[in-house]
Every structure is written in structure tokens, then in C-alpha cells.
Amino acid sequence: MLKSAPIGVFDSGFGGVSVLIDALKRFPNENYIYYSDNGNAPYGERDEAEIINYSVRCAKYLKSRGVKAIVVACNTATTVCLPLLAEASGVPTIGIHPAIEVASDIEGNGKIAVMATLATIRSKRYHELVEASPCASRIIGIPCIGLAGRIEQGIFGDDDFNDLLDNYYTQYEGVEFDSIVLGCTHYNFIKGAITKYADRKLKGGRKLISTNDATLNELNDVLIRDKMINDSGSGSVQFVTSGCYEKIRPIFDALMNTKD
């Protein structure tokens, strides 16, 4: 494998673009192929067999493009079938997990909300992460049905999600939350909406916690271990989608131009 080979990044849709943006900042000399499975998004409300089928297909596609590593920038795919993806790709495959460990390290007695897809909340891996936490009794898993799907439509406004957030949080009125873990990469693009809602409706510190840093730390370790850091690349990005390219590419471009 050549150092100049690209890094593959895939997600069920747009969420993984937030990981790609952070990867470009951290590894500006690497080249990337971003595979967005918009044609089958979102994964989070599909059954396990479908998630495995679509995710393995993505991994095999990136393998066919000669990538040197794959970042599974999809929490659902990671929690449901990461070992299968590593086997299918034959290259180092790094997943992205809800940052429960990070949230557990923050001092406090309030609850820890883990916003994630239904499939992630139901997964064995999610429950393992909760059980391993010293703060397990404080963790509340919140299955955010419909949230990733709305984001996939290219909706990102701060006031565009209040109805869904009400559905998720009304039952926790009066509960203090020390932190809110964004357990789906899609949610990184609506931090403003979640923060604005939390300021109005939720108690406690409500610190938003993303998961990207830990994933990119692992990618860095893999590239160093395998002596595969590209010092001469240009940070190029090839975009591929299983959906309608003409409709989806403008949304991808707009997201890539975001600063946060």
C-alpha cells in the first residue's frame, strides 16, 4: 500500500462530513474519498440486517478504490457491525462511538443524555459502553427517531427541530443534564438547534460532546503505526454518493464550507 493512497470515509449520508472536515484540518496532506450512502439513508431506523448489508457494501466499494484506511463516520454502522467492516475491507477500519467515556469524566451529579439513532441505542456495543461507565446510572439513552432523516433533507436551521426535540425531552422536564452526547455524526451540524432548545427547555450545564476527536486520534495512531502518513498530498476530496448526485452534491459542498 502506498502512502499516497487515499483515506476512505463513509456514512449513511451527510453526518460524516463533519468528521471529514475535522480530518482535513488535522491531516491536511492526506487525500480522501467520501462515500455518502444517501440512497439508503438514514441507517438508524433500519433493521440490523439492512444496516450490515449497506455498510459492508460501502466498505467493499472503498476497498475497490484502493484506500489505505477507512473511517466509518457513522455511529450506527460502527455500533452494529464494525468488525464485519474491517473484515470486508481488509484495511485498518476505524469507527466512531458515542463519547460516553468523555462525558463520564466530567464532574457532576446530573444526567448524561446520549442522543443517538434507535439502532445505536438498541445495539450491544452501546450497552457495553454504558455498562463500562462509572456513571452508568446517570446515562439516559435518547433514541432520536426522525432527526437524521430531517438533516438528510438539507435542513439545518436553529428552529427547525423543536418539534422533534420536544418529543425526545418532554418526559425529562425538570431533570438536570450535565452533558449531551451527540451520538450520531449528523447531529454535529445542528449544534445550534440543540443548544438553543436546551437553553430554553433543559436544566443543568448541558455541555455538548461530539465524538470526532477520539476517532481521529485512533486514525493518527494507525497511520503512524503503519508508517502510512502522506507528507506530499494535497488534501483532495473525491465525493461519491449512492443517491442523486445533482441534488446531493450542492448540500455536500455547502457543508464542506461550514467553519464549525
PEPE-V658237 format. One record per helix or strand. SS is the DSSP state (H for helix, E for strand). FROM is the first residue (numbers start at 1). LEN is the number of residues. If there is no record, write none. Layout:
BEGIN
ss->SS from->FROM len->LEN
ss->SS from->FROM len->LEN
END
This chain:
BEGIN
ss->E from->7 len->5
ss->H from->17 len->10
ss->E from->32 len->5
ss->H from->38 len->3
ss->H from->48 len->17
ss->E from->69 len->4
ss->H from->75 len->15
ss->E from->92 len->3
ss->H from->100 len->5
ss->E from->111 len->6
ss->H from->118 len->5
ss->H from->124 len->9
ss->H from->136 len->3
ss->E from->139 len->5
ss->H from->147 len->6
ss->H from->162 len->11
ss->E from->176 len->7
ss->H from->185 len->17
ss->E from->203 len->1
ss->E from->207 len->3
ss->H from->212 len->14
ss->E from->237 len->5
ss->H from->245 len->12
END
